[in-house]
Amino acid sequence: MRWTSLLLVTILISTSASASASSTKAVISCSNSSLDSLPDNWSIPDQSCLRIDLGEQEPGSTMFFEISSNSEVDILVFPSNTVSVYQSEQSYRLDSVWVTESVFESFNGNGEWHWEIPTDRAQTRWYLVVDNLAHPQDSGKGSQGGQSVEITLDAGVIEPKEFTLSDSIHRLGPGEFSVVHGPFSVDEGTFIEIHARTMDGFPDIFVMTETAFSYYSPSSNWSSSLRIASADMLLVTNERYLPWEARDTDNEDLYIVVDNRPGPGGGGSGASSAAVTVTVTLTPLLDPTISSETDLAYVDVGSKVTLSASKTPNKSNQIQDSGFSWDIGDDGVIEGNGEEIDHTWEIPGNYSVRLSATSTDSRSASVSRSVRVMDLSNPTVSMGSSGQITKGFGEQLEISATFSDNWGVESLDWKLDGEVVWSNYSLTEPISTLILNISNEYSAGEHVISVVVVDFSGRSTQEDVIVNFIDVTAPVISEFETSKEVIKGQPTILRIFAQDDESENIEYTWTLEIGTENEMQFSGPEMTQVIYEFNNEGPQNVVCRVENEAGLASFAEILVIVKEDESEGGMGLLTIAILLILILLVVAAAAFLTFNKLVESRMTELSESEEEEDKQTPESSPVQSSSQSWSGESFSPFQPTNTQSQSQMWSGESQSPFQSITQDQTQFEPDPDLIGLLRDEETALDPLEGIEDESIPVEGPTESEKLGENHPDRRVRKECQNCSKMFEIDLPEGVDAAYTNCPYCGSEELVSLND
């Protein structure tokens, strides 16, 4: 009975205990802790749990967890809105309830994983649960408890480092892969640091170019043979670290892949699930580079040079624009910041430029570059005038030029046809003006005006302009007879003289009998006079056009009044007069011959008589003394050119035409018989007396011409100063100069052997 009662009590107690246990499992109560208390360690009894409040976390932030366990436990992560599902013993083994990436069932040992807060929701509070319980809905999965577990846990929010590309856990089933990061681009020479921490399985980690990834990513017929083998991390069992320098990527984008596929040799088999945290960070290449569109080995002095750091490797944006600093002259003074800077060197020489770069992770590097500055540009010159300039003689040419140079101008020369006309070797203004008086010392026509500017380095620039010098003044005509009376039919001389200092040649054009059917022109260079016979009575206008080489002309107009010769009665009388003159000339010639014979005969008689007297009387006769006074030795009394002058000489009626300027003439009385003969001869030799036209020549030799045959070396040809007509006369021996009368107009003229 007692055993029955005892059994009943035992059953009741057991039933009560079971009922009590069932009621307590309906609401799970875990020990609580918070993120702020970590790291910490706990002893979790069998069928109990530990809940750690991770606090509210920003989406995209990353948390780390480090755990150590001496026995199997389940590690679970819940958001605040689903943690109650777990605690109320509802079905929590769903992706919508827990965070699958951070769930590790039956975990035992040491482990670390990083978890990126999901970005599909707003800021949320999160909980981590270390579970040592057996749940009705476990279906035998995960740890079921059965013993106490010693736990050490640390967790926190990771402050991301610069150039962290990825830092999170990747869960893969058998035969799967996951892209850790990519595609991305880096500068060759950049270090890629891969840090792997395995929580489950034995995955591989590959680095691939985009081309290699295109062969690896298909679900079938894939190949990993094109991966970059130098970056392989095969069969990751716990924690691995690999720094890999990017080389030979052909500038292709890169992929980092967690591989849970079979192979390659030495890698994981991919037969079981894997969970691995992969952290990828960069140490970007820091290599500042100076570049410029200008060749820095030949920089033109004074020119603006843009120095650039744009060719500095910066695919990871490791250098911000403000991270570049420029030291022009490498003297420690920073002239500017930024990717580009403009600078101008004003003096030639060799200079140094230093570029420093500071990355966003506070690393720095610098580089120097030499710059050679030279004067490579000629001066710039601009003339104030374009096209051809025309200036006249007597005018003033004024032309300006502006100039500049990248270093400085040393001298300036103005040239005319290559010859320097003005220079300036101390220029203070960037402008120069040439003022040139155009005188007739310059030739007419085109000339080249040049300005030559030379800079400090000896480089020069020449600009030219064509200047045309022209004659703007017509020839100047000297005073002339504006009117003239002439005899009809007689040759008339018309004279004009012009002068033009700017022209070597002057063209004269004479126009006569203007307005008549006989109008004519005579032209030619230097034709200062024309001889013309006017055959029509009345006034005639004669115009002479004087033109210089420039085509400028002056005009001279002469009024010519043509009159009839009053001594003529017409054409019939003129013909009769001419015939009469011819007859008289013949008679005069015969009379002259007769006269000569009589004179010779008389002279012979006188000579014989004088010889007889000389024999009787030694004294000189008056005639002899007279002869000596004329010539000094001997002299023929028949020197005058007409009988009238002979008669005057012998008769003493007028002064002798041969008035010596060196000695006085002695008067003598000739023989009375000779006087009579001379008078007869005078009458005979003057058959033209009464005819006023002296222009009709007398045919046959004149008496002076006959006498000149005996003295050819003492014949003098003389132009009358009054009537401009020529006559000849022979001077006796011993008489080198004498006065005589013009046979045409009677003007007294001085005749000399020096004429």
Secondary structure, DSSP 8 states (H G I E B T S, - for coil): -HHHHHHHHHHHHHHHHHHHHHHHHTS---EEEEGGG-SEEEEE-TTEEEEEEEEEE-TT-EEEEEEEEEEEEEEEEEETTTHHHHHTT----STTTS-GGG-EEEEEEEEEEEEE--SSSSSEEEEEEEEE---GGGTT-S----S-EEEEEEEEE----TTEEEEEEEEE-TT-EEEEEEEE---TT-EEEEEEEEEES--EEEEEEHHHHHHHSSSSS---TTS-GGG-B-S--SEEEEEEE--S-TT--EEEEEE-SS-STTS----S-EEEEEEEEEE-------B-SS-TTSEETT-EEEEE-TTS--TT--S-GGGEEEEETSSS---EESSEEEEE--S-EEEEEEEEEE-TTS-EEEEEEEEEEE-----EEEES--S-EEEETT-EEEEEEEEE-SS-EEEEEEEETTEEEEEESS--SSEEEEEEE--TTS-SEEEEEEEEEEETTS-EEEEEEEEEEE--S--EE----SEEEEETTSEEEEE--EE-TT-S--EEEEEESTTSTT-EEEEEET--EEEEE--S-EEEEEEEEEE-TTS-EEEEEEEEEEE--TT--SHHHHHHHHHHHHHHHHHHHHHHHHHHHHHHHHHHHHHHHHHHHHHH--S--HHHHHHHHHHSS---S--SSSHHHHHHHHH-SS--S-EESSS--------HHHHHHHHHHHHHT-TTTT---TTS---S--HHHHHHHH-GGGEEEEE-TTT--EEEEE--TT--EEEEE-TTT--EEEEETT-
